[in-house]
Amino acid sequence: MITPVMPTYARTEMGFVKGEGSWVIDEDGNKYLDAGAGIAVSVLGHAHPRLVQALTSQAQALWHTSNLYRIPNQERLAELLVDNTFADTVFFNNSGAEAVETAVKMARRHWHACGSPERNEIITLEHAFHGRTLGMISAAPSPKLTDGFAPLLPGFRQVVAGDLDEIASAVGENTAAILVEPILGEGGIIPLSDSYLKGLRKLCNDHGVLLILDEIQCGMGRTGKLFAHQWAGIAPDIMAIAKGIGGGFPLGACLATEKAASGMTVGTHGSTYGGNPLACAVGCEVLKIVSDEDFLQVVRRTAGQLRQGLEAIVAGHPNVFEDVRGSGLMLGLKCRSDNMNMEVVSAGYDQRILLVPAADNVVRILPPLNISPFEVATLIQGINRSAQSLDSKQDA
Ligand SMILES: *Cc1c(COP(=O)(O)O)cnc(C)c1O
């Protein structure tokens, strides 16, 4: 018999009822160190006092009006995002997929407004992930996502990641934009090199194509800079963010330059909840904390400690792990044999740590950005013990 919750996820038995900082507590009172942060969402951990305060005081004032009216919190968050990024303007959504959809619509609409509606094709990368709407599974059509959902939307073309010549030869007179994640998350923590990102920026400039970045997972301080593209010294024309910006409250946004947003005039796009007062109250507080240079400096230091610990684990368990990938607090352990990532994640549960699997046989480590050095040490020990348990299983 089908369960009341539609069975689209292979869920674990644990169900959590409370969170405190980097820890979550299940129905039986067991405490787990949360090194997945709800998949890069809880950037400030659980129940951060400033976020609780921002949400509850807004909850007592006003929950919802509509985008028919000015929303002061939304204006404040838009201004903060504009002040801290390349962007001139922001559209708010409730999720990541919606934010990338907005980016794609904006790119098409830009060329429509420029009198070149034939420029409507978006180039994406193999192994990319942009969300689960029909549009986004068409943009990044891995068989696991698309099976049985045909027909997909036309207007997307995929190329292999990391090869500038290949993507250059895919750019043509119908190309509207190139859309990439600076670090492919679901695809298995695959960072695009600075020189590749610089090359994409130049390619887009040379052909007048828009560069769209999906920083839903790698943005909001995760790499030790506010946004991952800043490491490469480039800026996009359009950027989708979500996950971390709400710190656990559903919130996404599509940021753009004035030029890229030129087609987004009154009536072209909308959302009932997008940029709602509650979401934006939390978003403002998250951004104020995470954009602080001292905070980001601590993230980089914590990331160094975590990476060093993981390198040692890989060296000590060559039968389990191949290498460490990623940047900042967006790290991946590539496992040796097929499906070993699932075994590591489940061995982690026994050690009371939450890790997240990704494609390509990778285990993701995405802790809250404010995880303490002591908690990082606990995490490293937990992953090491998980690897030990798999080692002894193999010996047996
Ligand atoms: C999670 C994610 C999405 C989709 O976000 P949802 O909020 O689940 O719709 C899109 N792109 C990337 C890179 C993501 O990590």
The ligand as a Tripos MOL2 file, in Angstrom:
@<TRIPOS>MOLECULE
LIG
   15    15     1     0     0
SMALL
NO_CHARGES

@<TRIPOS>ATOM
      1 C1         19.6650   21.9210   -4.8870 C.3       1 LIG1
      2 C2         20.0530   22.4930   -6.1910 C.ar      1 LIG1
      3 C3         19.0950   22.9390   -7.1050 C.ar      1 LIG1
      4 C4         17.6110   22.7790   -6.8840 C.3       1 LIG1
      5 O1         17.1530   23.4260   -5.7360 O.3       1 LIG1
      6 P1         15.6840   23.0610   -5.1630 P.3       1 LIG1
      7 O2         15.5230   24.0490   -4.0440 O.co2     1 LIG1
      8 O3         15.7240   21.6490   -4.7190 O.co2     1 LIG1
      9 O4         14.7310   23.2760   -6.2650 O.co2     1 LIG1
     10 C5         19.5420   23.5090   -8.2830 C.ar      1 LIG1
     11 N1         20.8470   23.6420   -8.5450 N.ar      1 LIG1
     12 C6         21.7960   23.2250   -7.6790 C.ar      1 LIG1
     13 C7         23.2320   23.4350   -8.0120 C.3       1 LIG1
     14 C8         21.4370   22.6230   -6.4790 C.ar      1 LIG1
     15 O5         22.3760   22.1720   -5.6440 O.3       1 LIG1
@<TRIPOS>BOND
     1     1     2 1
     2     2     3 ar
     3     2    14 ar
     4     3     4 1
     5     3    10 ar
     6     4     5 1
     7     5     6 1
     8     6     7 2
     9     6     8 1
    10     6     9 1
    11    10    11 ar
    12    11    12 ar
    13    12    13 1
    14    12    14 ar
    15    14    15 1
@<TRIPOS>SUBSTRUCTURE
     1 LIG1         1 GROUP 0 **** ****
